[in-house]
Amino acid sequence: MKILKWIWRLLKLTRSPIFAAFLIASLSLNFALFTGGTVYSIASSAFEHVTGRYSVASQHVDELATLVRDLDLEKKVNTELRDELASAKLISQELHIQLAGLIEELDSKKQANNELRGELVSVKLISQDLRAELARVNRQNKN
């Protein structure tokens, strides 16, 4: 138990210096990572320039840039195709409306045609009746 009290007192006394040390270590590490990345980039560029050989990181950056360009192009083509599809759907709807109008007009013409055929049949029957009557009258006049 005394050991725990002693450790606790030690931590209380060294709390501020420990936090300060962690803060300084964290800032130092962040600075080292930032400058390390910059130094690596400069050294890599110099190496590539001098030797003409690209590092793996540079190749990946180039490949990523190519893939991003390809993806952007595919998105553009996809958008254009969607626009074309939408206009094709509108044209299809307009054609369906026109077709419905033409079908309705055709049906009305068929109905009118059927009515005219019915009238034609009745006119033919009347004509036959009149011919028969005329023939009968002519026969009576001859007699």
LUMNU-608098 format. One record per atom (N, C-alpha, C, O): chain; atom name; y, z, x. Coordinates in nm, 3 decimals, m for minus. Layout:
<nodes>
[node "A","CA",[Y,Z,X]]
...
</nodes>
This chain:
<nodes>
[node "A","N",[m0.118,0.000,0.081]]
[node "A","CA",[0.000,0.000,0.000]]
[node "A","C",[0.126,0.000,0.086]]
[node "A","O",[0.225,m0.065,0.053]]
[node "A","N",[0.121,0.073,0.197]]
[node "A","CA",[0.235,0.079,0.287]]
[node "A","C",[0.263,m0.056,0.350]]
[node "A","O",[0.377,m0.093,0.379]]
[node "A","N",[0.156,m0.128,0.371]]
[node "A","CA",[0.171,m0.260,0.432]]
[node "A","C",[0.245,m0.353,0.336]]
[node "A","O",[0.331,m0.431,0.377]]
[node "A","N",[0.211,m0.344,0.209]]
[node "A","CA",[0.278,m0.428,0.109]]
[node "A","C",[0.426,m0.392,0.098]]
[node "A","O",[0.510,m0.481,0.085]]
[node "A","N",[0.458,m0.261,0.102]]
[node "A","CA",[0.598,m0.219,0.097]]
[node "A","C",[0.673,m0.270,0.219]]
[node "A","O",[0.786,m0.317,0.209]]
[node "A","N",[0.609,m0.259,0.334]]
[node "A","CA",[0.673,m0.305,0.457]]
[node "A","C",[0.699,m0.457,0.450]]
[node "A","O",[0.806,m0.503,0.491]]
[node "A","N",[0.600,m0.536,0.398]]
[node "A","CA",[0.615,m0.681,0.384]]
[node "A","C",[0.726,m0.712,0.284]]
[node "A","O",[0.805,m0.804,0.304]]
[node "A","N",[0.732,m0.635,0.177]]
[node "A","CA",[0.835,m0.656,0.075]]
[node "A","C",[0.975,m0.631,0.133]]
[node "A","O",[1.067,m0.709,0.109]]
[node "A","N",[0.990,m0.523,0.210]]
[node "A","CA",[1.119,m0.493,0.273]]
[node "A","C",[1.157,m0.602,0.373]]
[node "A","O",[1.273,m0.641,0.384]]
[node "A","N",[1.059,m0.649,0.443]]
[node "A","CA",[1.083,m0.756,0.541]]
[node "A","C",[1.129,m0.884,0.470]]
[node "A","O",[1.220,m0.951,0.517]]
[node "A","N",[1.066,m0.916,0.359]]
[node "A","CA",[1.106,m1.035,0.282]]
[node "A","C",[1.247,m1.020,0.225]]
[node "A","O",[1.323,m1.116,0.221]]
[node "A","N",[1.281,m0.898,0.179]]
[node "A","CA",[1.414,m0.874,0.125]]
[node "A","C",[1.519,m0.893,0.234]]
[node "A","O",[1.626,m0.951,0.210]]
[node "A","N",[1.488,m0.845,0.351]]
[node "A","CA",[1.585,m0.855,0.460]]
[node "A","C",[1.598,m0.999,0.511]]
[node "A","O",[1.707,m1.043,0.549]]
[node "A","N",[1.489,m1.072,0.510]]
[node "A","CA",[1.489,m1.209,0.566]]
[node "A","C",[1.501,m1.316,0.459]]
[node "A","O",[1.485,m1.435,0.488]]
[node "A","N",[1.528,m1.276,0.337]]
[node "A","CA",[1.536,m1.373,0.227]]
[node "A","C",[1.643,m1.479,0.253]]
[node "A","O",[1.615,m1.598,0.245]]
[node "A","N",[1.762,m1.438,0.284]]
[node "A","CA",[1.871,m1.532,0.307]]
[node "A","C",[1.844,m1.622,0.427]]
[node "A","O",[1.862,m1.743,0.416]]
[node "A","N",[1.802,m1.568,0.540]]
[node "A","CA",[1.774,m1.658,0.654]]
[node "A","C",[1.658,m1.754,0.625]]
[node "A","O",[1.658,m1.867,0.673]]
[node "A","N",[1.559,m1.710,0.546]]
[node "A","CA",[1.446,m1.799,0.513]]
[node "A","C",[1.495,m1.914,0.426]]
[node "A","O",[1.462,m2.031,0.450]]
[node "A","N",[1.574,m1.880,0.323]]
[node "A","CA",[1.628,m1.988,0.238]]
[node "A","C",[1.717,m2.082,0.316]]
[node "A","O",[1.713,m2.204,0.295]]
[node "A","N",[1.797,m2.029,0.405]]
[node "A","CA",[1.883,m2.113,0.489]]
[node "A","C",[1.798,m2.203,0.577]]
[node "A","O",[1.830,m2.321,0.595]]
[node "A","N",[1.691,m2.149,0.633]]
[node "A","CA",[1.603,m2.228,0.718]]
[node "A","C",[1.537,m2.340,0.637]]
[node "A","O",[1.526,m2.453,0.684]]
[node "A","N",[1.491,m2.307,0.515]]
[node "A","CA",[1.431,m2.411,0.429]]
[node "A","C",[1.533,m2.518,0.394]]
[node "A","O",[1.501,m2.637,0.392]]
[node "A","N",[1.656,m2.478,0.365]]
[node "A","CA",[1.761,m2.574,0.334]]
[node "A","C",[1.790,m2.664,0.452]]
[node "A","O",[1.800,m2.786,0.437]]
[node "A","N",[1.802,m2.606,0.568]]
[node "A","CA",[1.829,m2.685,0.689]]
[node "A","C",[1.711,m2.777,0.719]]
[node "A","O",[1.732,m2.893,0.756]]
[node "A","N",[1.588,m2.728,0.703]]
[node "A","CA",[1.470,m2.811,0.727]]
[node "A","C",[1.465,m2.927,0.627]]
[node "A","O",[1.432,m3.039,0.664]]
[node "A","N",[1.497,m2.899,0.502]]
[node "A","CA",[1.494,m3.004,0.401]]
[node "A","C",[1.599,m3.111,0.430]]
[node "A","O",[1.570,m3.230,0.423]]
[node "A","N",[1.720,m3.068,0.461]]
[node "A","CA",[1.826,m3.164,0.493]]
[node "A","C",[1.791,m3.244,0.618]]
[node "A","O",[1.816,m3.365,0.624]]
[node "A","N",[1.735,m3.177,0.717]]
[node "A","CA",[1.696,m3.246,0.840]]
[node "A","C",[1.588,m3.350,0.812]]
[node "A","O",[1.593,m3.462,0.862]]
[node "A","N",[1.490,m3.312,0.731]]
[node "A","CA",[1.382,m3.404,0.697]]
[node "A","C",[1.437,m3.525,0.619]]
[node "A","O",[1.400,m3.638,0.648]]
[node "A","N",[1.524,m3.502,0.522]]
[node "A","CA",[1.584,m3.612,0.446]]
[node "A","C",[1.664,m3.704,0.537]]
[node "A","O",[1.655,m3.826,0.526]]
[node "A","N",[1.741,m3.645,0.627]]
[node "A","CA",[1.820,m3.726,0.721]]
[node "A","C",[1.728,m3.807,0.812]]
[node "A","O",[1.754,m3.924,0.839]]
[node "A","N",[1.621,m3.744,0.859]]
[node "A","CA",[1.526,m3.813,0.947]]
[node "A","C",[1.458,m3.929,0.874]]
[node "A","O",[1.441,m4.036,0.931]]
[node "A","N",[1.420,m3.907,0.749]]
[node "A","CA",[1.356,m4.014,0.673]]
[node "A","C",[1.453,m4.129,0.648]]
[node "A","O",[1.416,m4.246,0.660]]
[node "A","N",[1.576,m4.096,0.615]]
[node "A","CA",[1.676,m4.200,0.590]]
[node "A","C",[1.705,m4.281,0.716]]
[node "A","O",[1.701,m4.404,0.714]]
[node "A","N",[1.734,m4.210,0.823]]
[node "A","CA",[1.765,m4.281,0.948]]
[node "A","C",[1.641,m4.348,1.005]]
[node "A","O",[1.650,m4.454,1.066]]
[node "A","N",[1.525,m4.286,0.985]]
[node "A","CA",[1.401,m4.348,1.034]]
[node "A","C",[1.376,m4.481,0.967]]
[node "A","O",[1.336,m4.577,1.032]]
[node "A","N",[1.399,m4.489,0.835]]
[node "A","CA",[1.382,m4.616,0.764]]
[node "A","C",[1.480,m4.720,0.813]]
[node "A","O",[1.445,m4.837,0.827]]
[node "A","N",[1.602,m4.678,0.838]]
[node "A","CA",[1.704,m4.771,0.887]]
[node "A","C",[1.669,m4.818,1.028]]
[node "A","O",[1.678,m4.937,1.059]]
[node "A","N",[1.631,m4.724,1.113]]
[node "A","CA",[1.593,m4.759,1.251]]
[node "A","C",[1.473,m4.853,1.249]]
[node "A","O",[1.469,m4.949,1.325]]
[node "A","N",[1.372,m4.825,1.163]]
[node "A","CA",[1.254,m4.912,1.154]]
[node "A","C",[1.295,m5.052,1.110]]
[node "A","O",[1.247,m5.151,1.165]]
[node "A","N",[1.382,m5.061,1.012]]
[node "A","CA",[1.427,m5.191,0.963]]
[node "A","C",[1.498,m5.269,1.073]]
[node "A","O",[1.473,m5.388,1.090]]
[node "A","N",[1.585,m5.203,1.148]]
[node "A","CA",[1.656,m5.270,1.257]]
[node "A","C",[1.559,m5.313,1.365]]
[node "A","O",[1.566,m5.426,1.414]]
[node "A","N",[1.469,m5.224,1.404]]
[node "A","CA",[1.371,m5.257,1.509]]
[node "A","C",[1.278,m5.369,1.462]]
[node "A","O",[1.245,m5.458,1.541]]
[node "A","N",[1.236,m5.367,1.337]]
[node "A","CA",[1.148,m5.470,1.285]]
[node "A","C",[1.219,m5.605,1.284]]
[node "A","O",[1.160,m5.707,1.321]]
[node "A","N",[1.343,m5.608,1.242]]
[node "A","CA",[1.420,m5.733,1.241]]
[node "A","C",[1.437,m5.787,1.383]]
[node "A","O",[1.423,m5.907,1.406]]
[node "A","N",[1.466,m5.699,1.476]]
[node "A","CA",[1.482,m5.742,1.616]]
[node "A","C",[1.350,m5.797,1.669]]
[node "A","O",[1.349,m5.900,1.737]]
[node "A","N",[1.240,m5.730,1.638]]
[node "A","CA",[1.108,m5.776,1.684]]
[node "A","C",[1.076,m5.913,1.625]]
[node "A","O",[1.028,m6.002,1.695]]
[node "A","N",[1.103,m5.928,1.497]]
[node "A","CA",[1.076,m6.057,1.432]]
[node "A","C",[1.163,m6.167,1.491]]
[node "A","O",[1.117,m6.280,1.509]]
[node "A","N",[1.286,m6.135,1.521]]
[node "A","CA",[1.377,m6.234,1.576]]
[node "A","C",[1.335,m6.276,1.716]]
[node "A","O",[1.339,m6.394,1.751]]
[node "A","N",[1.294,m6.179,1.794]]
[node "A","CA",[1.257,m6.207,1.933]]
[node "A","C",[1.124,m6.281,1.939]]
[node "A","O",[1.112,m6.382,2.010]]
[node "A","N",[1.023,m6.232,1.867]]
[node "A","CA",[0.888,m6.289,1.879]]
[node "A","C",[0.863,m6.402,1.780]]
[node "A","O",[0.777,m6.487,1.804]]
[node "A","N",[0.936,m6.405,1.671]]
[node "A","CA",[0.912,m6.508,1.571]]
[node "A","C",[0.795,m6.474,1.479]]
[node "A","O",[0.761,m6.553,1.390]]
[node "A","N",[0.736,m6.359,1.498]]
[node "A","CA",[0.625,m6.316,1.414]]
[node "A","C",[0.677,m6.215,1.314]]
[node "A","O",[0.756,m6.126,1.347]]
[node "A","N",[0.631,m6.229,1.193]]
[node "A","CA",[0.676,m6.139,1.087]]
[node "A","C",[0.583,m6.019,1.076]]
[node "A","O",[0.462,m6.030,1.093]]
[node "A","N",[0.642,m5.907,1.049]]
[node "A","CA",[0.561,m5.787,1.029]]
[node "A","C",[0.499,m5.791,0.890]]
[node "A","O",[0.539,m5.870,0.804]]
[node "A","N",[0.403,m5.706,0.869]]
[node "A","CA",[0.336,m5.698,0.740]]
[node "A","C",[0.436,m5.661,0.630]]
[node "A","O",[0.430,m5.714,0.519]]
[node "A","N",[0.527,m5.570,0.662]]
[node "A","CA",[0.627,m5.528,0.563]]
[node "A","C",[0.716,m5.646,0.522]]
[node "A","O",[0.746,m5.664,0.404]]
[node "A","N",[0.757,m5.726,0.621]]
[node "A","CA",[0.841,m5.842,0.589]]
[node "A","C",[0.765,m5.945,0.507]]
[node "A","O",[0.819,m6.006,0.415]]
[node "A","N",[0.639,m5.962,0.541]]
[node "A","CA",[0.557,m6.056,0.463]]
[node "A","C",[0.545,m6.007,0.320]]
[node "A","O",[0.551,m6.087,0.226]]
[node "A","N",[0.527,m5.877,0.302]]
[node "A","CA",[0.517,m5.822,0.166]]
[node "A","C",[0.648,m5.837,0.091]]
[node "A","O",[0.649,m5.864,m0.029]]
[node "A","N",[0.760,m5.819,0.161]]
[node "A","CA",[0.890,m5.836,0.096]]
[node "A","C",[0.908,m5.982,0.052]]
[node "A","O",[0.953,m6.008,m0.059]]
[node "A","N",[0.872,m6.076,0.141]]
[node "A","CA",[0.881,m6.218,0.105]]
[node "A","C",[0.789,m6.251,m0.012]]
[node "A","O",[0.828,m6.323,m0.104]]
[node "A","N",[0.667,m6.199,m0.007]]
[node "A","CA",[0.572,m6.224,m0.115]]
[node "A","C",[0.622,m6.164,m0.246]]
[node "A","O",[0.608,m6.225,m0.352]]
[node "A","N",[0.678,m6.045,m0.239]]
[node "A","CA",[0.733,m5.981,m0.359]]
[node "A","C",[0.849,m6.063,m0.416]]
[node "A","O",[0.859,m6.080,m0.537]]
[node "A","N",[0.935,m6.113,m0.328]]
[node "A","CA",[1.047,m6.196,m0.374]]
[node "A","C",[0.996,m6.323,m0.441]]
[node "A","O",[1.050,m6.366,m0.543]]
[node "A","N",[0.892,m6.383,m0.384]]
[node "A","CA",[0.833,m6.503,m0.444]]
[node "A","C",[0.773,m6.471,m0.581]]
[node "A","O",[0.791,m6.546,m0.677]]
[node "A","N",[0.703,m6.360,m0.590]]
[node "A","CA",[0.642,m6.321,m0.717]]
[node "A","C",[0.749,m6.291,m0.823]]
[node "A","O",[0.731,m6.324,m0.940]]
[node "A","N",[0.858,m6.229,m0.782]]
[node "A","CA",[0.967,m6.200,m0.876]]
[node "A","C",[1.029,m6.330,m0.926]]
[node "A","O",[1.058,m6.344,m1.045]]
[node "A","N",[1.049,m6.427,m0.836]]
[node "A","CA",[1.102,m6.558,m0.877]]
[node "A","C",[1.007,m6.626,m0.975]]
[node "A","O",[1.049,m6.681,m1.077]]
[node "A","N",[0.877,m6.622,m0.941]]
[node "A","CA",[0.778,m6.684,m1.030]]
[node "A","C",[0.776,m6.616,m1.167]]
[node "A","O",[0.767,m6.682,m1.270]]
[node "A","N",[0.784,m6.484,m1.167]]
[node "A","CA",[0.785,m6.410,m1.293]]
[node "A","C",[0.908,m6.443,m1.375]]
[node "A","O",[0.899,m6.461,m1.497]]
[node "A","N",[1.024,m6.452,m1.310]]
[node "A","CA",[1.146,m6.489,m1.382]]
[node "A","C",[1.135,m6.629,m1.441]]
[node "A","O",[1.177,m6.654,m1.554]]
[node "A","N",[1.077,m6.721,m1.364]]
[node "A","CA",[1.057,m6.857,m1.413]]
[node "A","C",[0.963,m6.859,m1.533]]
[node "A","O",[0.989,m6.928,m1.632]]
[node "A","N",[0.855,m6.782,m1.525]]
[node "A","CA",[0.760,m6.776,m1.637]]
[node "A","C",[0.824,m6.713,m1.760]]
[node "A","O",[0.797,m6.755,m1.873]]
[node "A","N",[0.908,m6.612,m1.739]]
[node "A","CA",[0.978,m6.552,m1.853]]
[node "A","C",[1.071,m6.653,m1.917]]
[node "A","O",[1.082,m6.659,m2.040]]
[node "A","N",[1.140,m6.732,m1.835]]
[node "A","CA",[1.231,m6.835,m1.887]]
[node "A","C",[1.153,m6.940,m1.967]]
[node "A","O",[1.194,m6.978,m2.076]]
[node "A","N",[1.042,m6.985,m1.911]]
[node "A","CA",[0.958,m7.083,m1.980]]
[node "A","C",[0.904,m7.024,m2.110]]
[node "A","O",[0.900,m7.091,m2.213]]
[node "A","N",[0.863,m6.897,m2.105]]
[node "A","CA",[0.810,m6.830,m2.224]]
[node "A","C",[0.918,m6.822,m2.332]]
[node "A","O",[0.890,m6.845,m2.449]]
[node "A","N",[1.041,m6.791,m2.292]]
[node "A","CA",[1.151,m6.785,m2.388]]
[node "A","C",[1.176,m6.922,m2.449]]
[node "A","O",[1.196,m6.934,m2.570]]
[node "A","N",[1.176,m7.026,m2.366]]
[node "A","CA",[1.197,m7.161,m2.416]]
[node "A","C",[1.086,m7.200,m2.514]]
[node "A","O",[1.113,m7.261,m2.618]]
[node "A","N",[0.962,m7.165,m2.481]]
[node "A","CA",[0.850,m7.197,m2.570]]
[node "A","C",[0.860,m7.122,m2.702]]
[node "A","O",[0.827,m7.176,m2.807]]
[node "A","N",[0.906,m6.997,m2.695]]
[node "A","CA",[0.925,m6.921,m2.820]]
[node "A","C",[1.034,m6.985,m2.906]]
[node "A","O",[1.021,m6.992,m3.028]]
[node "A","N",[1.141,m7.032,m2.841]]
[node "A","CA",[1.248,m7.099,m2.914]]
[node "A","C",[1.196,m7.228,m2.979]]
[node "A","O",[1.227,m7.257,m3.095]]
[node "A","N",[1.117,m7.304,m2.904]]
[node "A","CA",[1.059,m7.427,m2.958]]
[node "A","C",[0.966,m7.396,m3.075]]
[node "A","O",[0.965,m7.467,m3.175]]
[node "A","N",[0.887,m7.290,m3.060]]
[node "A","CA",[0.796,m7.251,m3.168]]
[node "A","C",[0.874,m7.212,m3.293]]
[node "A","O",[0.836,m7.247,m3.404]]
[node "A","N",[0.982,m7.139,m3.273]]
[node "A","CA",[1.064,m7.098,m3.388]]
[node "A","C",[1.124,m7.220,m3.457]]
[node "A","O",[1.125,m7.227,m3.580]]
[node "A","N",[1.174,m7.317,m3.379]]
[node "A","CA",[1.231,m7.437,m3.440]]
[node "A","C",[1.121,m7.520,m3.508]]
[node "A","O",[1.145,m7.581,m3.612]]
[node "A","N",[1.002,m7.522,m3.449]]
[node "A","CA",[0.891,m7.594,m3.511]]
[node "A","C",[0.851,m7.528,m3.643]]
[node "A","O",[0.817,m7.597,m3.739]]
[node "A","N",[0.857,m7.395,m3.648]]
[node "A","CA",[0.826,m7.326,m3.773]]
[node "A","C",[0.931,m7.358,m3.879]]
[node "A","O",[0.896,m7.378,m3.996]]
[node "A","N",[1.058,m7.365,m3.839]]
[node "A","CA",[1.163,m7.401,m3.935]]
[node "A","C",[1.143,m7.543,m3.987]]
[node "A","O",[1.157,m7.569,m4.106]]
[node "A","N",[1.111,m7.633,m3.896]]
[node "A","CA",[1.086,m7.772,m3.937]]
[node "A","C",[0.966,m7.777,m4.031]]
[node "A","O",[0.968,m7.850,m4.130]]
[node "A","N",[0.862,m7.702,m4.000]]
[node "A","CA",[0.744,m7.698,m4.084]]
[node "A","C",[0.778,m7.647,m4.224]]
[node "A","O",[0.731,m7.701,m4.324]]
[node "A","N",[0.860,m7.542,m4.231]]
[node "A","CA",[0.901,m7.489,m4.361]]
[node "A","C",[0.980,m7.593,m4.440]]
[node "A","O",[0.960,m7.610,m4.560]]
[node "A","N",[1.072,m7.664,m4.370]]
[node "A","CA",[1.150,m7.769,m4.437]]
[node "A","C",[1.059,m7.880,m4.488]]
[node "A","O",[1.077,m7.929,m4.600]]
[node "A","N",[0.960,m7.918,m4.407]]
[node "A","CA",[0.867,m8.022,m4.449]]
[node "A","C",[0.783,m7.977,m4.568]]
[node "A","O",[0.753,m8.057,m4.657]]
[node "A","N",[0.745,m7.850,m4.570]]
[node "A","CA",[0.669,m7.797,m4.685]]
[node "A","C",[0.755,m7.802,m4.812]]
[node "A","O",[0.706,m7.836,m4.920]]
[node "A","N",[0.882,m7.769,m4.796]]
[node "A","CA",[0.972,m7.775,m4.913]]
[node "A","C",[0.986,m7.919,m4.961]]
[node "A","O",[0.978,m7.945,m5.081]]
[node "A","N",[1.006,m8.013,m4.868]]
[node "A","CA",[1.016,m8.154,m4.905]]
[node "A","C",[0.886,m8.203,m4.969]]
[node "A","O",[0.889,m8.277,m5.068]]
[node "A","N",[0.773,m8.161,m4.912]]
[node "A","CA",[0.644,m8.202,m4.967]]
[node "A","C",[0.626,m8.149,m5.109]]
[node "A","O",[0.576,m8.220,m5.196]]
[node "A","N",[0.666,m8.025,m5.131]]
[node "A","CA",[0.656,m7.968,m5.266]]
[node "A","C",[0.742,m8.049,m5.363]]
[node "A","O",[0.701,m8.076,m5.476]]
[node "A","N",[0.863,m8.088,m5.319]]
[node "A","CA",[0.949,m8.171,m5.404]]
[node "A","C",[0.887,m8.307,m5.433]]
[node "A","O",[0.892,m8.355,m5.546]]
[node "A","N",[0.827,m8.367,m5.331]]
[node "A","CA",[0.763,m8.497,m5.350]]
[node "A","C",[0.642,m8.487,m5.443]]
[node "A","O",[0.618,m8.575,m5.525]]
[node "A","N",[0.566,m8.379,m5.428]]
[node "A","CA",[0.450,m8.360,m5.516]]
[node "A","C",[0.496,m8.343,m5.660]]
[node "A","O",[0.436,m8.399,m5.752]]
[node "A","N",[0.602,m8.266,m5.679]]
[node "A","CA",[0.655,m8.246,m5.814]]
[node "A","C",[0.704,m8.378,m5.873]]
[node "A","O",[0.681,m8.407,m5.991]]
[node "A","N",[0.772,m8.458,m5.790]]
[node "A","CA",[0.820,m8.589,m5.836]]
[node "A","C",[0.703,m8.679,m5.869]]
[node "A","O",[0.706,m8.750,m5.970]]
[node "A","N",[0.599,m8.678,m5.785]]
[node "A","CA",[0.481,m8.760,m5.810]]
[node "A","C",[0.412,m8.718,m5.939]]
[node "A","O",[0.369,m8.803,m6.017]]
[node "A","N",[0.401,m8.589,m5.962]]
[node "A","CA",[0.339,m8.540,m6.085]]
[node "A","C",[0.418,m8.585,m6.208]]
[node "A","O",[0.359,m8.625,m6.308]]
[node "A","N",[0.551,m8.578,m6.199]]
[node "A","CA",[0.632,m8.623,m6.313]]
[node "A","C",[0.617,m8.773,m6.336]]
[node "A","O",[0.613,m8.818,m6.450]]
[node "A","N",[0.608,m8.850,m6.226]]
[node "A","CA",[0.588,m8.995,m6.241]]
[node "A","C",[0.450,m9.025,m6.298]]
[node "A","O",[0.435,m9.117,m6.380]]
[node "A","N",[0.348,m8.949,m6.255]]
[node "A","CA",[0.214,m8.968,m6.312]]
[node "A","C",[0.214,m8.938,m6.461]]
[node "A","O",[0.153,m9.010,m6.540]]
[node "A","N",[0.284,m8.830,m6.498]]
[node "A","CA",[0.291,m8.794,m6.639]]
[node "A","C",[0.364,m8.903,m6.719]]
[node "A","O",[0.321,m8.938,m6.829]]
[node "A","N",[0.472,m8.954,m6.663]]
[node "A","CA",[0.544,m9.062,m6.731]]
[node "A","C",[0.457,m9.187,m6.740]]
[node "A","O",[0.457,m9.256,m6.841]]
[node "A","N",[0.382,m9.214,m6.634]]
[node "A","CA",[0.293,m9.330,m6.632]]
[node "A","C",[0.184,m9.314,m6.739]]
[node "A","O",[0.152,m9.409,m6.809]]
[node "A","N",[0.128,m9.193,m6.750]]
[node "A","CA",[0.027,m9.169,m6.853]]
[node "A","C",[0.085,m9.187,m6.993]]
[node "A","O",[0.019,m9.241,m7.082]]
[node "A","N",[0.208,m9.140,m7.013]]
[node "A","CA",[0.273,m9.158,m7.143]]
[node "A","C",[0.294,m9.306,m7.174]]
[node "A","O",[0.273,m9.352,m7.286]]
[node "A","N",[0.338,m9.381,m7.071]]
[node "A","CA",[0.359,m9.525,m7.091]]
[node "A","C",[0.227,m9.597,m7.119]]
[node "A","O",[0.224,m9.690,m7.200]]
[node "A","N",[0.118,m9.555,m7.055]]
[node "A","CA",[m0.012,m9.614,m7.084]]
[node "A","C",[m0.054,m9.587,m7.228]]
[node "A","O",[m0.108,m9.672,m7.297]]
[node "A","N",[m0.026,m9.462,m7.271]]
[node "A","CA",[m0.057,m9.429,m7.411]]
[node "A","C",[0.024,m9.516,m7.507]]
[node "A","O",[m0.030,m9.564,m7.607]]
[node "A","N",[0.151,m9.537,m7.476]]
[node "A","CA",[0.234,m9.624,m7.562]]
[node "A","C",[0.185,m9.767,m7.555]]
[node "A","O",[0.186,m9.838,m7.655]]
[node "A","N",[0.143,m9.811,m7.436]]
[node "A","CA",[0.092,m9.948,m7.420]]
[node "A","C",[m0.033,m9.968,m7.504]]
[node "A","O",[m0.050,m10.072,m7.567]]
[node "A","N",[m0.119,m9.870,m7.505]]
[node "A","CA",[m0.240,m9.879,m7.587]]
[node "A","C",[m0.203,m9.890,m7.733]]
[node "A","O",[m0.259,m9.971,m7.807]]
[node "A","N",[m0.106,m9.806,m7.775]]
[node "A","CA",[m0.066,m9.813,m7.916]]
[node "A","C",[0.002,m9.945,m7.947]]
[node "A","O",[m0.016,m9.998,m8.057]]
[node "A","N",[0.079,m10.001,m7.854]]
[node "A","CA",[0.142,m10.132,m7.876]]
[node "A","C",[0.035,m10.241,m7.883]]
[node "A","O",[0.046,m10.332,m7.965]]
[node "A","N",[m0.069,m10.231,m7.800]]
[node "A","CA",[m0.177,m10.330,m7.805]]
[node "A","C",[m0.249,m10.323,m7.939]]
[node "A","O",[m0.282,m10.426,m7.999]]
[node "A","N",[m0.274,m10.200,m7.986]]
[node "A","CA",[m0.339,m10.186,m8.117]]
[node "A","C",[m0.252,m10.245,m8.228]]
[node "A","O",[m0.301,m10.314,m8.317]]
[node "A","N",[m0.122,m10.216,m8.220]]
[node "A","CA",[m0.029,m10.273,m8.321]]
[node "A","C",[m0.029,m10.423,m8.310]]
[node "A","O",[m0.027,m10.494,m8.411]]
[node "A","N",[m0.030,m10.475,m8.186]]
[node "A","CA",[m0.029,m10.619,m8.165]]
[node "A","C",[m0.156,m10.682,m8.222]]
[node "A","O",[m0.150,m10.788,m8.284]]
[node "A","N",[m0.270,m10.618,m8.202]]
[node "A","CA",[m0.395,m10.670,m8.257]]
[node "A","C",[m0.391,m10.668,m8.409]]
[node "A","O",[m0.436,m10.761,m8.476]]
[node "A","N",[m0.337,m10.558,m8.463]]
[node "A","CA",[m0.326,m10.551,m8.609]]
[node "A","C",[m0.236,m10.661,m8.663]]
[node "A","O",[m0.267,m10.724,m8.764]]
[node "A","N",[m0.123,m10.684,m8.594]]
[node "A","CA",[m0.030,m10.790,m8.638]]
[node "A","C",[m0.094,m10.928,m8.626]]
[node "A","O",[m0.074,m11.012,m8.713]]
[node "A","N",[m0.169,m10.952,m8.522]]
[node "A","CA",[m0.236,m11.082,m8.504]]
[node "A","C",[m0.340,m11.103,m8.615]]
[node "A","O",[m0.353,m11.210,m8.675]]
[node "A","N",[m0.413,m10.993,m8.639]]
[node "A","CA",[m0.513,m11.003,m8.745]]
[node "A","C",[m0.445,m11.030,m8.879]]
[node "A","O",[m0.493,m11.112,m8.957]]
[node "A","N",[m0.334,m10.964,m8.908]]
[node "A","CA",[m0.259,m10.984,m9.033]]
[node "A","C",[m0.202,m11.125,m9.038]]
[node "A","O",[m0.206,m11.192,m9.141]]
[node "A","N",[m0.149,m11.170,m8.922]]
[node "A","CA",[m0.094,m11.307,m8.916]]
[node "A","C",[m0.203,m11.410,m8.938]]
[node "A","O",[m0.183,m11.509,m9.008]]
[node "A","N",[m0.319,m11.386,m8.879]]
[node "A","CA",[m0.431,m11.478,m8.897]]
[node "A","C",[m0.475,m11.481,m9.045]]
[node "A","O",[m0.507,m11.587,m9.098]]
[node "A","N",[m0.475,m11.367,m9.109]]
[node "A","CA",[m0.513,m11.358,m9.249]]
[node "A","C",[m0.410,m11.430,m9.337]]
[node "A","O",[m0.445,m11.501,m9.431]]
[node "A","N",[m0.282,m11.411,m9.304]]
[node "A","CA",[m0.178,m11.478,m9.382]]
[node "A","C",[m0.187,m11.629,m9.363]]
[node "A","O",[m0.171,m11.705,m9.459]]
[node "A","N",[m0.211,m11.673,m9.243]]
[node "A","CA",[m0.223,m11.816,m9.215]]
[node "A","C",[m0.343,m11.874,m9.291]]
[node "A","O",[m0.336,m11.985,m9.342]]
[node "A","N",[m0.450,m11.800,m9.297]]
[node "A","CA",[m0.566,m11.848,m9.369]]
[node "A","C",[m0.538,m11.858,m9.518]]
[node "A","O",[m0.585,m11.950,m9.584]]
[node "A","N",[m0.462,m11.765,m9.569]]
[node "A","CA",[m0.429,m11.769,m9.712]]
[node "A","C",[m0.334,m11.885,m9.741]]
[node "A","O",[m0.345,m11.950,m9.845]]
[node "A","N",[m0.245,m11.910,m9.651]]
[node "A","CA",[m0.151,m12.021,m9.674]]
[node "A","C",[m0.223,m12.155,m9.665]]
[node "A","O",[m0.179,m12.248,m9.732]]
[node "A","N",[m0.323,m12.171,m9.593]]
[node "A","CA",[m0.398,m12.294,m9.579]]
[node "A","C",[m0.483,m12.314,m9.703]]
[node "A","O",[m0.508,m12.428,m9.743]]
[node "A","N",[m0.524,m12.212,m9.761]]
[node "A","CA",[m0.609,m12.223,m9.880]]
[node "A","C",[m0.529,m12.246,m9.996]]
[node "A","O",[m0.583,m12.258,m10.106]]
</nodes>
